[in-house]
Amino acid sequence: MLSTWTDISNLKKPLKFNEFSVNFNTDLYNAKPLPNDIQKKLDNRWNELLDDDKPGRILYNESKFRLHSVDWKTNEDDDSKQLILNLGLTDYKSFICTQQQILPDEIRQHIEEDHLSHPLGVGCLLITSDSYFVFVKRSSACIDSPHMYDIPGGHAEPRNLKTNSKEDIIEEIISSTIAECVDETNVDRNSLLVDSFFFVIAVVRNQTQYGRPSIEFCLSTQYNQWLFTVEQLKELRTKANNDYIRKSNSTNCLTVDEEAMVLRYYELQLKDFCEKFEPPMTKMAIAVCMQYFKRFYLNNSVMDYHPKDIYLICVYLTCKTEELRISITDFVANIKNDPDLDIIGDILLSYELLLIEKLKFQLVIHTAYRPFEGLVIDLKTHYLRDNVNDADRLRLTGYKFLDDTLLTDVYFLFPPSQIALTALLFASVKATVQIDEYILKHIYGSLESVQMQNIKETIRLIANAVREKVKYKKGEVKQAVEKLDKCYNILNDPRSEEYKKKRFEQFQSITDYEAKHLP
């Protein structure tokens, strides 16, 4: 099957959004005016469309950017190339009348390439956490390509510009792409990796619409940054351990297995602390906190940053991101039997930015509790209307399963929706609630046999990971924790004199720089 789209950019590799630019000039790049009699006929056709009372149709004219052509600019310093979009202005009316409508030959023969509107569209190839592409089906009320499947997209809007500078135009192209993606798919804006996974992949023209142009971006959700295989997890943790051993030159460091024991010890402490926290934390907030802790130590050794501090900072950060409003004084009041209680507030504040940085500034965590609740509500609505108690038993049993996942790596291995489905099936067996009809009709109903088998295998793997989580002997864990206290990096311990000296030197260097360079 031949494509109706032609790539006019010929990119050898995806471009980051700072690797393309625009040249905006309405004198050079606007469409040429049509002969007056032809323009009048097109105006009449537009008015006829406006008078069409087709249900749901909303049609209005608005200014758009016109793509005249693309160029490449070579950077003389490093021979890198930058894609340049040569832009003018047009409007939606001109596009509909010159490129979208089927026109009689007596009109079409007078419309040449330079007369065409060529409004620059923006599209977003959105990749989900489980490596699917997202498509949307256009409404039957759309005058442009009704009933067709398309990637999320729309147009950049010149009316949103503060100035006509290239910086503002590029910003509008990018922000409109993201906005269209969010509006059309209802994806959480905070889950999109705009800073680290947002690329230009093509500039194309649709030949069925006389070369209508569009710039296509590729965008991913944050889970692609935090989903791994079992082997990858092992490699990351081994690397963190080896990196610390290499720089410490110590012969009495923790092994990878001993680090795992220490982490389990502090994960249990963290979970217990959250469950006793005042004001009470929701299950979702506790799950977010646990994931902050796990993500931090995916690339950092417990010997470099002691978990006794990091787990408290994870809770403190969670209170902010999950909108659990609490003062630093009230937070510290939750900490019992800590000999450093008088300085714990300073420790939290000094480490907070470090934690955010190590989390790659990605603070929105999607847990399985919300999709699980959605499944229970849907099940309750369609199948358990007369058995409310069954739904409540499913919820309680499923929550117990989800609580158990927090001490495993399943959030690094599977998306939350799949974990939630596993929790529902586990709960149905454990609570002896029959939901086979619901699963077959609503979950498996539209799937091919191969997809169904893949989901079943995923459910089995998640259930096994929770059921067979690693158990450690208390004596071995105690030895590992005691060993940590002898080999951790005191330069990163806010209680140590070495840390205070390092921070003072950092502060002094900043002060010296400001004194030398700032007026």
N, C-alpha and C positions, 0 to 999 in steps of 0.2 A: 504494500500500500504506500503510495507516494504521500509525503507530507505536504500540507498546504502552507507551511511556514518555511521561510528561507532565512538562514543565519547570515547576517551582514557584518558581524563583528569578527568571526573566525578566531575566537579566543583559543590559545594553546592550553590555558589553564584558567581556573576561576580567578576572578579579580576581587581583592578586598575592596570594600566600599570607598577606601581612600585612594584607590588606584584608577579611578575614572574621574573625568572632569567634564565641564560643559563650556561651550562658547555661545553665549546668548546675544543674538543680534537680530532685531525685528526687521531691519532694513535689508539684511542679506538673506534671512532664512524664513520669512513669512511666505505664504502662498501668493501667487500672482492673482490679481482680481480677475473675475470672469467677465465676459461681455455683459453689458447691462441687461439685455433681453434674456440671456441664459440665467443670470442671477435672479431675475424676477420670477422665472419659471420655477427655480429651486425654492425660492421663498414661498411660492404658492404651495408647493409640495410639503414644505415644513408646516405650514399653517393647517394643511389637511391632516397631518399627523397629530397636531395639537388638538384638533377637533375630534379626533377618533376617541370614542368613549369606551375603549376596550377595558374590561374590569382589571383593576390592579395596575394599569399602566401609568407611570409617572414619567413625563418627558419635559425637560427644560434645558435651556441653553446655558452653557457656562464656558468660560475661557479655559483653554488647554495649551500645553506646550506642543509645538510642532517640531518633529524631528526632520530636519532637512537632509542630514548626512552624518556619517561618522568618520573621524580621522584618528590617526595614531601620532602621538608626540613622543619623541625619544629623549630621554634624560641623558645629557652628555656626560654626567659624572659616573654613572654606573651602567649605561646602555639599556636601562629598563625602559619599558614603553608604557604610556598612559593612554587609555581610551578617551577620546574627546567626542561628546555629543554636540553637534551643531544645532542649536535650538532657536526657534522663533515662537510666534504665538498663532493660535488658531482658535476654533471653538467647536463645541459638540454639534451644533447645527450644521456647520460646514462638513463635518465628517459624515453625518447621517445622509446629507444630501449628495455628497460627491463620491462616497466610498461604500456606504452601506446599502443604499437603495438601488433597486433595479430600475435603471432609467431608460427611457425610449432612445433609440439611436439618434434622433434629431437633437437630443440634448447631450448624450454621451460623447458624440463625435467632437464636440466643442471643448470637452474637459481634458486637458493634457496633464502630464505629470506635475508640472509646476503649479497647477491649479488645485491639486489634491490637498486635503486637510492634513493628513498624516499626524493625528494627535498621538503623542507618546504615551502608550499604556505602561503600566507597571504590573508585573506578575511575581508571584512568590511560590517557588517549589518547596513546599513545607514537608520536612521529613520527620516522621514520628519517632518515638522512642524505640519502637520495634521495627524500624526501618521500612515503613510504608510511606507512600506519597499520598498527600491529601488533595482530593479533587472536590469541586462543588458543582452542582447542577444548576444552571441558570434558569430563572423563572420563566414561565410561559408568557408573562407580561412584558418581558424585556424586548425592546425593539431590535436590540443588537444580539444576535445569536441566541434566540430563545431555545430552551430545552437542551442546550448543549452542555457537555461536561467541560470544565476548565479548571485551571489552577486559581487559587485566590488572587484577586488583583483588581485594578481599577485605573485611575489616572492621578497623576500629581496635579495639584490645583494651584495655578498662578495667583489666585486671589489670596492664598495664604501667605504669600511672600511679604516680608518686611521691606526688603530691598530687592533689586534685580541682580545682586551680586551672585557670582557662581557658587559661593559658599552657601548662600540661602537657598539657591535652586537645588543644589545637591542634597541639602538637608530636607527639603520638601519632597524630593524623589524618594529618599530613604524612609522618611517618617510616614509618607502616604502608603508606601508598600507595607510597612509594618501594621499600620492602622487597618488597611484592607484585609490583611491576613487575620488580625484579631477579630474584626467585625464579622467576617464571613465564616470563620470556623469556631468562634467563641473560645479560642485557646487563651490561656492565661498569658497576658503580656509579659509578666515577670519570668515566665518559663522559657522565653525565647532568647537564644544566645546571640543577641545582636552584636555584642562586642567581640565574640570569638568564633562564631560560625555563621557569617552572613556574607555571601559572595555574589558578585555578578557572574552569571554563567553564559549569557548570550544577549545579543541585541538582534531581534528577529523582525521579519515582515510577513504579514499574512497575505498570501497571494490571492486568496478568494475575496479579499476586501481591498484590492488594488494596492497592496503593499503597506497596509496599516502596520505601524511599527510598535514594538513593545520591548522594554528592557526587563530581562528576567533575572530574578535573584534566587538564591538557594538559602534556606533558613532552617535551622534545626532547633528542637527543644532541648532543654538542659539535660535531659536524661542521657543523651548521647555522650555527655561528658562524664557520666557517673554510672554507666552500665559496663560491666566487664565480664570476662570469662573467669572461671576458677583459676586457670593458669595465670591470667593477667593479674589477678589479685595477689597471688603468691609472689609473682615477680615484683610488684610494686612494694610489697612489705619487705621482701628480701633486700631490695635496693635501699629502702629507707634504713634498714638495719646495717647494711654494709657501709653505706655512706657515713653513718655516725662512727662506726668502728674505725673507718679509715682516717677520719679527721681527729678522733680522740686519742689515737695511739695507745689505747688501753688494752690490756690483756685479760681483763675481767669484765667484759661486757656481756649483756644479755644475748642469748641466741634468739632467732626468730620465734621459736616455740615458746621461749620464756616471755618474750614480748606479748605473745598472744594470751598467755596466762595473766599477765599484769593487766592487759586491756579488759579481759573478762572480769577480773576483780573490780576494776573501777567502773565498768559498765553496770555491774550490779549495784555498786554504791550510787552511781548516777541515777539509776532507775528508782532506787529506794528513796533517794533525796527528792526526786521529782514527785513521787507519790505522796510524800509527807509535806510537800511544800505548801506554804500559805502566802497568798490565797491559792486555792487548789488549781492545779494545771489540768487541762483537758488531756484526753488520751492522744489526740493529734499533736498537741504541744509537746508531750513527752516523747512521742515518736520523732518529731522534728529535732528535739534536743539530742536524742540518741544518734540520729544521723549526722548532726554536726560533729559529734564526738568521733564517730567512726570515719567520717570523711577526713577529718583533720589527721588522724593517724594512718591514713592510707599512704600518705607521702612523707610522714614524719615519724621519727622514732620516739618511743616513750623515754628514751635516755636523753634525748635532746630537749624535750619539753615535758615536764613531769605531769602525769594525768591528774594529780590531786589539785592542780590549779586549772588545767584545761577543762575539766568536767564542770567546774563551777562557772567558768566563763561561758561555756556552752549554754548553761541554764540561764545565765544573765542575758545573753544575746537572744535566746528564745523568748524571754519575757518581752523583749522589744518587738521582735518580728511577729510574734503571735498576739501582740497587743494586750499583754498581761501587764497592765500599768502598775509599777511598783518602784518605790524610791530605792536608792542604793542602801539606805539605812535599814529599811524594811527587808530588803533582800538579805543583808548580812545577818539579820535577826534569825533567819532560818538555819544558819550554820551553827552547829552545836559542837562543843568540846574541841575547838580549834585553838591551839596556843597562839596563833598569829591573827586572832580575830580583830585586833586593833588596826592591822594594816591590810586586811583582806580587801577592803574597798579600793585601796590604791592598786593592789595586785590585779583586780578585775579590770580597772580602767586602763592599766598599762598594757594588758594583754588583749584587750578587745579588738583593736585594729589588726593585731597579728592574726587572730582567729579569722577575721573577715577576709584577710588577704589569703590565708592558707585555704580557705573555702572557695577561692577564685571569685570572690564577691558574688557568689550565687547563693543567696540566703533563702530563696523560696524552695521549700521541700514539699513534694507531693507524696503523701503517705497513702496507705491502703484503707485507712479508716473511712474516708469520705466515699470512695467508690463502693466499699462494702455496705455502707449505710444506704446508698442509692439502690443497690441490689435488693436489700431487705425491704425497702419501701416499695419498689416495683413488684416484688414477690407478694408483698402484703396486699397491694392494690389489685393484682390480677388473680391470685390463687388462694390467699389466706384471709380473705375478708371476714369469714366467719370463725377464723381460728387465730385470733389476735395473740393468744398465749403462745402459739407455735412460733409466731414471728419474734416474740420477745425472747423465747428460748434460743432461737437461731442467733439473735443479736448477741446475747450474753456469751454463748459458746463460741461464736465467731470472734468476738473481742478477745477472748482468752487465747485463741490461736494467733491473732494479730499481735497481742502482747508478747507472745513467745518468739515471734519473728524478729523482734527488736534485738535479741541476743544472737542473731545469726547474720549471715551475709546476703540474705535474699534480696534486700533492696539494691545491692550492687549487681545482682544477677538477673532480676526480672522487674518489669514495670509494675507499678502499684495496682493497676486494674487486674492483672493476672494473679497477684497475691490476694486481692479481695475475692476473686472468684474461687480460689482455693479455700479461703477461709469459709466461704458460704457452703461449699461442698463438704468440707470437714465438719462444719456445724450441723449440717443436715444428717450426717451419719451419727455423730456423737449425741445429738439431741433427738434422734429417731423421728425426724420430720421429713415426710415424703415430698420431694420437690422435683422428681424426675421429669414430669410433664413440662414444668417451667423451664428446666435446663434444656431439654430436647427442642422445645419450640422457640424459646427466646434467646438462647445462647448458641446452640448448635444448629438451629433451623436453617440459616442461610449459608452455612459453611460447606465447602467441598470436603470430601472425605479426608484428603491430605491435611487440610487445615484443622479439621476436627481431631485428627490423630496428633497433630503438633500441639494443640491446646491440652489434650489429655496428657501428653508426655510432660509438658510444662507443669501442669498441676501435680503430677507425680513427683517431679523433681523438687518443687517447692515444699510439698508435704514431707518429703524425705529429709530435706534440709532442716526443717523445723523439728521433726521427730528425732532425728539423729544428730542433733547439735553436739559439738565436742564437750565432753565433761572432763574436768581437771580434778586431781586430788588436792585436797585442802593443804596438805603439807607441802606439796610442790609449789602451789600458788604462793604460799607464805614465804617460801625460800626465794622465789623470783622477785616478790615485792621487796624483801629485805635486801636482795642483791642490787635492785634498782637504786635504792637509797645510797649505795656506795659508788655507783658509776654514772649517775646522771650528770648532765652538763650544768654546773653551778653558775656558769656565765648567763644562763637563761633562768636562773632562780631569783625572783625579785627580793627574796629574803637575804641573799648573800651579799657580802661586801664587794665581791668581784662584779656582780651585776650592777650594783649602784655605781661603782667606778666606771663601768662601761657606759652606762647611761649618762653619767656626768660628762664623760669625754665626748659623747655624741652631741650632747647639748652645747658643750663648749665649742665644738667645731662649727655648729650651726650659728652660734652667736658670733664667732670670729668671721664667718663668711658674711653675715649680715652687716657687721661693722665695716667690713672692707668694701662691700659691693653695693649696699643700699644707702640711699641718701639720708 
